[in-house]
Amino acid sequence: MDGVSGAVAPLPALWREARGEPEGALVLLHGRGADEHDLYPLLDLFDPGRRLLGVTPGGPLDLAPGGRHWYALGGIPTPDSATFHATASRLAAFLDTLPVPMGRTVLGGFSQGAVMAYALSLGPGREHPAALVAISGFLPRVEGWPLELERLAGVPVAIAHGALDPVIPAQFATEAAAALTSAGADVLRLQSPVPHMVDPDWVEPIRGLVQGALAPRHAE
């Protein structure tokens, strides 16, 4: 599973077609122990006009206690290096075969999915997305996977986190927001007194970010 060769097995995924010719794509990555169905309802919430191709891929690993995983736990903010690198290669291959270029794709995720969204937006040799949505995650620190924060200069980034999150403390969102702001990203910071979850109050501002990042082509 090294690299992005054709020998790499494709990831499972759910697809939501756009109403017409897609103006871009919205890809959402689920959290640990969930699967490709988990964030699928958010596609319509973030893109109610169905202007975008919507995709929710599933993590490649089946680990305890069940569900799909993107990497084995190695601590916060240090995913297990071996499984992280293998998954990053497979996810990169998946993203690179989408019918929409990365520059017209909003990449987002929750928890482990947010970690992978950061990794694939900032990792070596990657093209930056049109926007990034990171919910309840952290910037990963993995040997051999340097993060190039300046790649998101001028790019809209939503960083949302529950202040009462017992799984991934909100300080990691604060640190990510500060680091990306310093690197020139256009950061939207969302926080509310909730645990490890997607707060419904975040939907409207994230929808606005998605719509603004992928304005209709006739308005460009």
C-alpha positions in Angstrom: 0.0 0.0 0.0 2.9 2.3 -0.6 2.3 5.3 -2.9 -0.9 5.8 -4.9 -0.5 3.0 -7.5 -3.4 1.3 -9.1 -2.7 -1.8 -6.9 -4.2 0.1 -3.9 -7.7 -1.1 -3.1 -10.3 1.7 -3.5 -12.0 3.0 -0.4 -15.7 2.3 0.1 -17.8 5.5 -0.4 -21.3 6.9 -0.7 -21.9 9.3 -3.5 -24.5 12.1 -3.7 -24.8 13.5 -7.2 -25.2 17.2 -7.9 -28.5 18.4 -9.4 -26.7 19.4 -12.6 -23.1 19.8 -13.7 -21.2 19.9 -10.3 -19.6 23.3 -9.4 -17.2 21.4 -7.2 -17.1 18.6 -4.7 -17.7 18.2 -0.9 -15.8 15.3 0.7 -16.5 14.5 4.4 -14.4 12.0 6.4 -16.0 10.2 9.3 -14.6 9.7 12.8 -13.2 6.7 14.6 -15.5 3.7 14.8 -18.1 5.1 12.4 -18.4 4.6 8.6 -19.2 6.2 5.3 -22.9 6.6 6.3 -22.2 8.7 9.4 -21.6 12.2 7.9 -23.7 11.6 4.7 -26.6 13.7 6.1 -24.3 16.7 6.4 -23.9 16.8 2.6 -27.4 18.2 2.2 -27.0 20.5 5.3 -23.7 22.0 4.0 -24.9 22.1 0.3 -28.7 22.2 0.3 -28.8 23.4 -3.3 -26.9 20.2 -4.4 -24.5 22.3 -6.4 -21.6 20.0 -5.5 -20.8 16.3 -5.9 -21.0 14.9 -2.4 -18.8 12.0 -1.3 -18.3 10.3 2.1 -15.6 7.7 1.9 -15.0 5.0 4.6 -11.8 4.4 6.5 -9.9 1.3 5.3 -9.2 -0.2 8.8 -11.4 -2.5 10.8 -10.2 -2.2 14.4 -11.6 -2.7 17.9 -14.1 -1.8 19.2 -15.6 -1.9 15.7 -16.5 0.3 12.8 -14.1 1.8 10.4 -10.9 3.6 11.3 -8.4 5.8 9.5 -5.4 4.9 11.7 -4.6 3.1 14.9 -4.5 5.2 18.0 -1.0 6.4 19.0 -1.9 9.3 21.2 -3.0 12.9 20.7 -1.7 14.5 18.5 0.4 11.5 17.3 -1.4 8.9 15.2 0.2 5.5 14.8 2.8 6.2 12.0 2.5 2.9 10.1 -1.3 2.9 9.7 -1.5 6.6 9.2 1.0 6.5 6.3 -0.8 3.6 4.7 -4.2 5.3 5.0 -2.9 8.6 3.8 -1.7 7.0 0.6 -5.0 5.3 0.0 -7.0 8.5 0.7 -4.7 10.5 -1.6 -5.3 8.0 -4.4 -9.1 8.3 -3.8 -9.1 12.1 -3.8 -6.9 12.2 -6.9 -9.4 10.1 -8.9 -12.4 12.2 -8.1 -14.0 13.8 -11.2 -13.5 17.2 -9.6 -10.0 18.7 -9.1 -8.8 19.4 -5.5 -8.9 23.1 -6.1 -12.7 22.8 -6.5 -13.1 20.4 -3.6 -14.1 21.2 0.0 -12.4 18.6 2.2 -13.7 18.1 5.7 -14.0 15.6 8.5 -14.9 14.9 12.1 -12.5 13.6 14.8 -10.1 11.1 13.0 -11.6 12.3 9.8 -10.7 15.9 10.6 -7.1 14.7 11.3 -7.0 13.1 7.9 -8.5 16.2 6.3 -5.7 18.3 7.8 -3.1 15.7 6.7 -4.3 15.6 3.0 -4.6 19.4 2.8 -1.2 20.1 4.3 0.9 17.0 3.6 3.8 16.7 1.3 3.1 17.1 -2.4 -0.6 17.8 -1.9 -2.6 20.4 -3.7 -4.7 22.6 -1.3 -8.5 22.2 -1.4 -10.9 25.0 -2.1 -11.7 25.0 1.7 -11.1 22.9 4.8 -13.6 21.9 7.5 -12.1 20.4 10.6 -14.5 19.4 13.4 -13.2 18.1 16.7 -9.8 17.1 15.4 -6.1 18.1 15.7 -3.1 18.8 13.5 -1.3 15.4 13.3 2.3 15.1 14.2 3.6 12.1 12.3 7.2 11.4 11.4 7.7 11.6 7.6 4.5 13.6 7.1 5.5 17.3 7.4 2.6 19.8 7.5 3.1 22.8 5.2 0.7 25.3 6.8 1.5 28.0 4.4 -0.2 26.0 1.7 -3.6 27.1 3.1 -2.7 30.8 2.9 -5.9 32.6 1.7 -8.0 29.4 1.9 -11.2 29.4 4.0 -10.8 27.0 6.9 -13.6 26.2 9.5 -12.3 24.8 12.8 -15.1 23.7 15.1 -14.8 22.0 18.5 -16.8 21.4 21.6 -15.5 23.2 24.7 -16.6 20.1 26.8 -15.0 17.5 24.5 -13.6 14.7 26.7 -12.0 12.8 23.7 -9.9 15.5 22.0 -9.5 18.6 24.2 -10.6 21.9 22.6 -7.0 23.3 23.1 -6.0 21.4 19.9 -8.6 23.4 17.9 -7.3 26.6 19.5 -3.7 25.7 18.6 -4.6 24.7 15.0 -6.6 27.9 14.5 -3.7 30.0 15.7 -1.1 28.2 13.6 -3.2 28.4 10.4 -4.1 32.0 11.0 -0.4 32.8 11.4 0.2 31.0 8.1 -2.3 33.2 6.3 -5.4 30.9 6.2 -8.9 32.6 6.5 -10.0 30.8 9.7 -13.5 30.6 10.9 -13.4 29.4 14.6 -16.5 27.8 16.0 -16.8 26.6 19.6 -19.7 25.9 21.9 -20.3 24.1 25.2 -20.8 20.6 23.8 -18.9 17.3 24.0 -17.4 15.3 21.1 -20.1 15.9 18.5 -21.2 18.1 15.6 -23.2 21.0 17.2 -26.2 21.9 15.0 -25.3 25.6 15.6 -22.2 25.1 13.4 -24.2 24.0 10.4 -25.2 27.4 9.1 -21.7 29.1 9.3 -20.1 26.1 7.8 -22.7 26.1 5.0 -21.8 29.7 4.3 -18.1 28.9 4.2 -18.7 26.1 1.7 -20.9 28.2 -0.5 -18.5 31.1 -0.4 -15.5 28.9 -1.2 -17.2 27.4 -4.3 -19.1 30.3 -5.8 -21.1 29.4 -8.9 -18.9 29.5 -12.0 -21.1 32.2 -13.7 -20.3 34.5 -10.8 -16.6 34.0 -11.0 
